[in-house]
Amino acid sequence: QVQLVESGGGLVQAGGSLRLSCAASGRTFSSYAMGWFRQAPGKEREFVAAISGSGGTPVYVDSVKGRFTISRDNAKNTLYLQMNSLKPEDTAVYYCAAFQRRIVAGSPSDWGQGTQVTVSS
């Protein structure tokens, strides 16, 4: 089992930037892929981005391509999401998640508690 704690959310104006962090513990960090998901009010949770255990092959949902960058520091057991050119439609609770394998496949097995991101117009 993996314990995940997100931080870095907040209120930002449209066009601004935020960087989310997710601190992980409980398993060897590089042994599993990680991802970011988000849930806006009244909507289902959706996939945002994911990255393999080695830090390669990031994947993104089309709506954030070119604006968001997922990365990880395996020495610090931390996952990041750099969010630039934020839009009001990016407003949501953002969750980090751990997959069971080194590659991004299947559904995550562990979730953080979430961090709120609010983008004002």
Backbone as JSON Lines, residues from 0, in Angstrom:
{"i":0,"aa":"Q","n":[0.85,-1.2,0.0],"ca":[0.0,0.0,0.0],"c":[0.88,1.25,0.0]}
{"i":1,"aa":"V","n":[0.4,2.29,-0.68],"ca":[1.14,3.54,-0.8],"c":[0.34,4.66,-0.13]}
{"i":2,"aa":"Q","n":[1.02,5.47,0.64],"ca":[0.41,6.65,1.24],"c":[0.81,7.88,0.42]}
{"i":3,"aa":"L","n":[-0.19,8.7,0.08],"ca":[0.04,9.83,-0.82],"c":[-0.52,11.1,-0.19]}
{"i":4,"aa":"V","n":[0.26,12.17,-0.22],"ca":[-0.17,13.45,0.34],"c":[0.1,14.55,-0.67]}
{"i":5,"aa":"E","n":[-0.97,15.18,-1.16],"ca":[-0.83,16.27,-2.13],"c":[-0.67,17.61,-1.42]}
{"i":6,"aa":"S","n":[-0.06,18.55,-2.13],"ca":[0.05,19.93,-1.66],"c":[0.22,20.84,-2.87]}
{"i":7,"aa":"G","n":[0.05,22.14,-2.64],"ca":[0.3,23.11,-3.7],"c":[-0.92,23.71,-4.36]}
{"i":8,"aa":"G","n":[-2.1,23.24,-3.99],"ca":[-3.3,23.82,-4.57],"c":[-3.55,25.22,-4.05]}
{"i":9,"aa":"G","n":[-4.53,25.9,-4.65],"ca":[-4.85,27.25,-4.22],"c":[-5.71,27.97,-5.21]}
{"i":10,"aa":"L","n":[-5.8,29.29,-5.02],"ca":[-6.58,30.16,-5.89],"c":[-5.64,30.94,-6.79]}
{"i":11,"aa":"V","n":[-5.92,30.93,-8.08],"ca":[-5.06,31.64,-9.04],"c":[-5.94,32.24,-10.12]}
{"i":12,"aa":"Q","n":[-5.49,33.33,-10.71],"ca":[-6.23,33.94,-11.81],"c":[-5.99,33.19,-13.11]}
{"i":13,"aa":"A","n":[-6.92,33.3,-14.01],"ca":[-6.77,32.68,-15.32],"c":[-5.47,33.17,-15.97]}
{"i":14,"aa":"G","n":[-4.76,32.25,-16.57],"ca":[-3.47,32.55,-17.16],"c":[-2.3,32.33,-16.24]}
{"i":15,"aa":"G","n":[-2.59,32.11,-14.97],"ca":[-1.54,31.9,-13.98],"c":[-1.03,30.47,-13.94]}
{"i":16,"aa":"S","n":[-0.16,30.21,-12.97],"ca":[0.48,28.9,-12.84],"c":[0.41,28.41,-11.39]}
{"i":17,"aa":"L","n":[0.42,27.11,-11.26],"ca":[0.55,26.44,-9.97],"c":[1.36,25.18,-10.17]}
{"i":18,"aa":"R","n":[2.05,24.75,-9.09],"ca":[2.73,23.46,-9.13],"c":[2.22,22.62,-7.98]}
{"i":19,"aa":"L","n":[1.65,21.48,-8.33],"ca":[1.21,20.52,-7.31],"c":[2.31,19.53,-7.02]}
{"i":20,"aa":"S","n":[2.36,19.1,-5.76],"ca":[3.31,18.07,-5.35],"c":[2.56,16.94,-4.67]}
{"i":21,"aa":"C","n":[3.12,15.75,-4.74],"ca":[2.53,14.59,-4.09],"c":[3.67,13.79,-3.47]}
{"i":22,"aa":"A","n":[3.7,13.73,-2.16],"ca":[4.72,12.97,-1.44],"c":[4.22,11.56,-1.21]}
{"i":23,"aa":"A","n":[5.05,10.58,-1.54],"ca":[4.65,9.18,-1.45],"c":[5.51,8.43,-0.43]}
{"i":24,"aa":"S","n":[4.91,7.42,0.17],"ca":[5.63,6.55,1.09],"c":[4.97,5.18,1.09]}
{"i":25,"aa":"G","n":[5.71,4.18,1.52],"ca":[5.15,2.85,1.7],"c":[5.65,1.78,0.76]}
{"i":26,"aa":"R","n":[6.05,2.13,-0.44],"ca":[6.63,1.19,-1.41],"c":[7.79,1.9,-2.09]}
{"i":27,"aa":"T","n":[8.67,1.13,-2.72],"ca":[9.75,1.75,-3.48],"c":[9.17,2.62,-4.58]}
{"i":28,"aa":"F","n":[9.43,3.92,-4.53],"ca":[8.72,4.88,-5.37],"c":[8.87,4.6,-6.85]}
{"i":29,"aa":"S","n":[10.05,4.21,-7.27],"ca":[10.29,3.99,-8.7],"c":[9.64,2.72,-9.22]}
{"i":30,"aa":"S","n":[9.06,1.92,-8.36],"ca":[8.5,0.63,-8.78],"c":[7.07,0.75,-9.31]}
{"i":31,"aa":"Y","n":[6.5,1.95,-9.28],"ca":[5.13,2.09,-9.75],"c":[4.92,3.41,-10.49]}
{"i":32,"aa":"A","n":[4.05,3.33,-11.49],"ca":[3.67,4.53,-12.21],"c":[2.78,5.4,-11.33]}
{"i":33,"aa":"M","n":[2.74,6.69,-11.66],"ca":[1.94,7.65,-10.89],"c":[1.1,8.49,-11.84]}
{"i":34,"aa":"G","n":[0.01,9.03,-11.31],"ca":[-0.83,9.87,-12.14],"c":[-1.53,10.95,-11.36]}
{"i":35,"aa":"W","n":[-2.07,11.91,-12.1],"ca":[-2.93,12.96,-11.55],"c":[-4.31,12.83,-12.17]}
{"i":36,"aa":"F","n":[-5.31,12.98,-11.31],"ca":[-6.7,12.99,-11.72],"c":[-7.35,14.23,-11.13]}
{"i":37,"aa":"R","n":[-8.52,14.61,-11.63],"ca":[-9.22,15.74,-11.06],"c":[-10.71,15.52,-11.11]}
{"i":38,"aa":"Q","n":[-11.42,16.19,-10.19],"ca":[-12.87,16.1,-10.14],"c":[-13.44,17.49,-9.9]}
{"i":39,"aa":"A","n":[-14.18,17.97,-10.89],"ca":[-14.85,19.26,-10.78],"c":[-16.23,19.07,-10.14]}
{"i":40,"aa":"P","n":[-16.8,20.13,-9.56],"ca":[-18.12,20.01,-8.93],"c":[-19.17,19.48,-9.91]}
{"i":41,"aa":"G","n":[-19.88,18.46,-9.48],"ca":[-20.94,17.9,-10.3],"c":[-20.49,17.02,-11.44]}
{"i":42,"aa":"K","n":[-19.19,16.75,-11.51],"ca":[-18.65,15.92,-12.6],"c":[-17.92,14.71,-12.05]}
{"i":43,"aa":"E","n":[-17.71,13.73,-12.91],"ca":[-16.97,12.55,-12.52],"c":[-15.47,12.84,-12.49]}
{"i":44,"aa":"R","n":[-14.74,12.05,-11.73],"ca":[-13.29,12.19,-11.68],"c":[-12.74,11.84,-13.06]}
{"i":45,"aa":"E","n":[-11.78,12.63,-13.54],"ca":[-11.19,12.38,-14.85],"c":[-9.68,12.31,-14.77]}
{"i":46,"aa":"F","n":[-9.11,11.58,-15.7],"ca":[-7.67,11.45,-15.83],"c":[-7.08,12.76,-16.35]}
{"i":47,"aa":"V","n":[-5.93,13.16,-15.79],"ca":[-5.22,14.35,-16.25],"c":[-3.88,13.99,-16.9]}
{"i":48,"aa":"A","n":[-3.04,13.25,-16.18],"ca":[-1.71,12.92,-16.68],"c":[-1.17,11.74,-15.89]}
{"i":49,"aa":"A","n":[-0.2,11.05,-16.49],"ca":[0.43,9.93,-15.8],"c":[1.86,9.77,-16.32]}
{"i":50,"aa":"I","n":[2.66,9.09,-15.5],"ca":[4.08,8.93,-15.85],"c":[4.55,7.59,-15.32]}
{"i":51,"aa":"S","n":[5.45,6.93,-16.04],"ca":[5.92,5.61,-15.64],"c":[6.85,5.71,-14.42]}
{"i":52,"aa":"G","n":[7.18,4.55,-13.86],"ca":[8.03,4.52,-12.68],"c":[9.42,5.11,-12.91]}
{"i":53,"aa":"S","n":[9.91,4.98,-14.12],"ca":[11.24,5.5,-14.46],"c":[11.22,6.99,-14.77]}
{"i":54,"aa":"G","n":[10.03,7.56,-14.94],"ca":[9.9,8.97,-15.28],"c":[9.75,9.24,-16.75]}
{"i":55,"aa":"G","n":[9.69,8.19,-17.56],"ca":[9.52,8.39,-18.98],"c":[8.08,8.22,-19.41]}
{"i":56,"aa":"T","n":[7.85,8.49,-20.72],"ca":[6.57,8.25,-21.36],"c":[5.38,8.9,-20.65]}
{"i":57,"aa":"P","n":[5.42,10.21,-20.42],"ca":[4.24,10.85,-19.83],"c":[3.09,10.86,-20.82]}
{"i":58,"aa":"V","n":[1.88,10.78,-20.28],"ca":[0.67,10.86,-21.09],"c":[-0.26,11.9,-20.48]}
{"i":59,"aa":"Y","n":[-1.03,12.56,-21.34],"ca":[-1.9,13.64,-20.9],"c":[-3.27,13.55,-21.56]}
{"i":60,"aa":"V","n":[-4.26,14.06,-20.87],"ca":[-5.56,14.26,-21.5],"c":[-5.41,15.43,-22.47]}
{"i":61,"aa":"D","n":[-6.14,15.4,-23.56],"ca":[-5.97,16.41,-24.61],"c":[-6.15,17.84,-24.09]}
{"i":62,"aa":"S","n":[-7.04,18.03,-23.14],"ca":[-7.37,19.39,-22.69],"c":[-6.23,20.08,-21.95]}
{"i":63,"aa":"V","n":[-5.21,19.34,-21.53],"ca":[-4.1,19.96,-20.79],"c":[-2.77,19.88,-21.55]}
{"i":64,"aa":"K","n":[-2.76,19.23,-22.68],"ca":[-1.52,19.1,-23.45],"c":[-0.97,20.48,-23.8]}
{"i":65,"aa":"G","n":[0.33,20.65,-23.6],"ca":[0.97,21.92,-23.88],"c":[0.88,22.92,-22.75]}
{"i":66,"aa":"R","n":[0.07,22.64,-21.74],"ca":[-0.07,23.55,-20.6],"c":[0.42,22.91,-19.3]}
{"i":67,"aa":"F","n":[0.2,21.62,-19.12],"ca":[0.58,20.91,-17.9],"c":[1.77,20.01,-18.19]}
{"i":68,"aa":"T","n":[2.63,19.84,-17.16],"ca":[3.76,18.92,-17.27],"c":[3.83,18.07,-16.01]}
{"i":69,"aa":"I","n":[3.79,16.77,-16.19],"ca":[3.95,15.84,-15.07],"c":[5.41,15.41,-14.99]}
{"i":70,"aa":"S","n":[5.91,15.29,-13.77],"ca":[7.29,14.85,-13.58],"c":[7.39,14.18,-12.21]}
{"i":71,"aa":"R","n":[8.5,13.52,-11.98],"ca":[8.72,12.86,-10.7],"c":[10.18,12.91,-10.33]}
{"i":72,"aa":"D","n":[10.45,12.95,-9.04],"ca":[11.81,12.89,-8.52],"c":[11.88,11.64,-7.66]}
{"i":73,"aa":"N","n":[12.43,10.58,-8.2],"ca":[12.44,9.3,-7.47],"c":[13.35,9.35,-6.25]}
{"i":74,"aa":"A","n":[14.32,10.24,-6.24],"ca":[15.18,10.38,-5.06],"c":[14.43,11.03,-3.89]}
{"i":75,"aa":"K","n":[13.4,11.83,-4.22],"ca":[12.63,12.52,-3.18],"c":[11.26,11.9,-2.97]}
{"i":76,"aa":"N","n":[10.96,10.82,-3.69],"ca":[9.65,10.15,-3.56],"c":[8.5,11.13,-3.78]}
{"i":77,"aa":"T","n":[8.66,11.98,-4.79],"ca":[7.67,13.04,-5.01],"c":[7.27,13.13,-6.47]}
{"i":78,"aa":"L","n":[5.99,13.31,-6.68],"ca":[5.39,13.52,-8.0],"c":[4.99,14.99,-8.1]}
{"i":79,"aa":"Y","n":[5.1,15.55,-9.3],"ca":[4.76,16.95,-9.52],"c":[3.78,17.1,-10.69]}
{"i":80,"aa":"L","n":[3.06,18.2,-10.66],"ca":[2.26,18.61,-11.81],"c":[2.4,20.12,-11.94]}
{"i":81,"aa":"Q","n":[3.15,20.55,-12.95],"ca":[3.3,21.97,-13.25],"c":[2.15,22.38,-14.16]}
{"i":82,"aa":"M","n":[1.37,23.34,-13.71],"ca":[0.2,23.77,-14.47],"c":[0.37,25.22,-14.88]}
{"i":83,"aa":"N","n":[0.45,25.46,-16.17],"ca":[0.6,26.81,-16.71],"c":[-0.63,27.18,-17.53]}
{"i":84,"aa":"S","n":[-0.77,28.46,-17.8],"ca":[-1.89,28.96,-18.6],"c":[-3.22,28.4,-18.1]}
{"i":85,"aa":"L","n":[-3.42,28.48,-16.82],"ca":[-4.61,27.9,-16.22],"c":[-5.88,28.59,-16.69]}
{"i":86,"aa":"K","n":[-6.94,27.8,-16.81],"ca":[-8.24,28.26,-17.26],"c":[-9.27,28.0,-16.17]}
{"i":87,"aa":"P","n":[-10.37,28.75,-16.17],"ca":[-11.42,28.47,-15.17],"c":[-11.91,27.03,-15.2]}
{"i":88,"aa":"E","n":[-11.91,26.42,-16.37],"ca":[-12.37,25.03,-16.47],"c":[-11.4,24.02,-15.87]}
{"i":89,"aa":"D","n":[-10.22,24.48,-15.45],"ca":[-9.28,23.62,-14.72],"c":[-9.63,23.53,-13.23]}
{"i":90,"aa":"T","n":[-10.59,24.32,-12.79],"ca":[-10.99,24.3,-11.39],"c":[-11.51,22.92,-11.01]}
{"i":91,"aa":"A","n":[-10.92,22.35,-9.96],"ca":[-11.28,20.99,-9.53],"c":[-10.47,20.64,-8.29]}
{"i":92,"aa":"V","n":[-10.84,19.51,-7.69],"ca":[-9.98,18.88,-6.7],"c":[-9.05,17.94,-7.46]}
{"i":93,"aa":"Y","n":[-7.76,18.11,-7.25],"ca":[-6.76,17.3,-7.94],"c":[-6.24,16.22,-7.0]}
{"i":94,"aa":"Y","n":[-6.2,15.0,-7.52],"ca":[-5.76,13.84,-6.75],"c":[-4.54,13.21,-7.41]}
{"i":95,"aa":"C","n":[-3.57,12.82,-6.61],"ca":[-2.51,11.98,-7.15],"c":[-2.86,10.53,-6.84]}
{"i":96,"aa":"A","n":[-2.35,9.63,-7.67],"ca":[-2.69,8.23,-7.57],"c":[-1.5,7.37,-7.96]}
{"i":97,"aa":"A","n":[-1.43,6.2,-7.36],"ca":[-0.36,5.25,-7.65],"c":[-0.94,4.03,-8.36]}
{"i":98,"aa":"F","n":[-0.26,3.63,-9.44],"ca":[-0.63,2.42,-10.15],"c":[0.1,1.23,-9.54]}
{"i":99,"aa":"Q","n":[-0.31,0.05,-9.93],"ca":[0.28,-1.15,-9.32],"c":[1.59,-1.55,-9.97]}
{"i":100,"aa":"R","n":[1.83,-1.07,-11.18],"ca":[3.02,-1.48,-11.92],"c":[3.86,-0.28,-12.34]}
{"i":101,"aa":"R","n":[5.04,-0.54,-12.9],"ca":[5.92,0.53,-13.35],"c":[5.35,1.3,-14.54]}
{"i":102,"aa":"I","n":[4.53,0.62,-15.33],"ca":[3.95,1.27,-16.5],"c":[2.54,1.75,-16.17]}
{"i":103,"aa":"V","n":[2.08,2.68,-16.96],"ca":[0.73,3.21,-16.75],"c":[-0.25,2.22,-17.38]}
{"i":104,"aa":"A","n":[-0.95,1.48,-16.53],"ca":[-1.89,0.47,-17.02],"c":[-2.91,0.18,-15.94]}
{"i":105,"aa":"G","n":[-4.13,-0.06,-16.36],"ca":[-5.19,-0.39,-15.41],"c":[-5.6,0.81,-14.59]}
{"i":106,"aa":"S","n":[-6.24,0.54,-13.49],"ca":[-6.7,1.6,-12.59],"c":[-5.73,1.76,-11.43]}
{"i":107,"aa":"P","n":[-5.63,2.98,-10.88],"ca":[-4.76,3.18,-9.72],"c":[-5.22,2.35,-8.53]}
{"i":108,"aa":"S","n":[-4.26,2.02,-7.68],"ca":[-4.59,1.22,-6.5],"c":[-4.62,2.07,-5.23]}
{"i":109,"aa":"D","n":[-4.0,3.25,-5.26],"ca":[-3.94,4.1,-4.08],"c":[-4.16,5.55,-4.5]}
{"i":110,"aa":"W","n":[-4.81,6.31,-3.59],"ca":[-5.18,7.69,-3.87],"c":[-4.79,8.61,-2.72]}
{"i":111,"aa":"G","n":[-4.46,9.85,-3.06],"ca":[-4.29,10.87,-2.05],"c":[-5.63,11.46,-1.66]}
{"i":112,"aa":"Q","n":[-5.58,12.43,-0.75],"ca":[-6.81,13.03,-0.23],"c":[-7.32,14.17,-1.11]}
{"i":113,"aa":"G","n":[-6.48,14.66,-2.0],"ca":[-6.87,15.71,-2.93],"c":[-6.47,17.09,-2.47]}
{"i":114,"aa":"T","n":[-6.27,17.98,-3.44],"ca":[-5.97,19.38,-3.16],"c":[-6.79,20.25,-4.11]}
{"i":115,"aa":"Q","n":[-7.39,21.31,-3.59],"ca":[-8.29,22.14,-4.37],"c":[-7.5,23.14,-5.22]}
{"i":116,"aa":"V","n":[-7.86,23.21,-6.49],"ca":[-7.33,24.23,-7.4],"c":[-8.52,25.04,-7.91]}
{"i":117,"aa":"T","n":[-8.46,26.33,-7.72],"ca":[-9.53,27.21,-8.18],"c":[-8.93,28.28,-9.08]}
{"i":118,"aa":"V","n":[-9.46,28.39,-10.29],"ca":[-8.97,29.37,-11.26],"c":[-10.09,30.39,-11.5]}
{"i":119,"aa":"S","n":[-9.81,31.63,-11.16],"ca":[-10.81,32.69,-11.33],"c":[-10.65,33.36,-12.7]}
{"i":120,"aa":"S","n":[-11.78,33.8,-13.24],"ca":[-11.76,34.43,-14.56],"c":[-11.54,35.93,-14.46]}
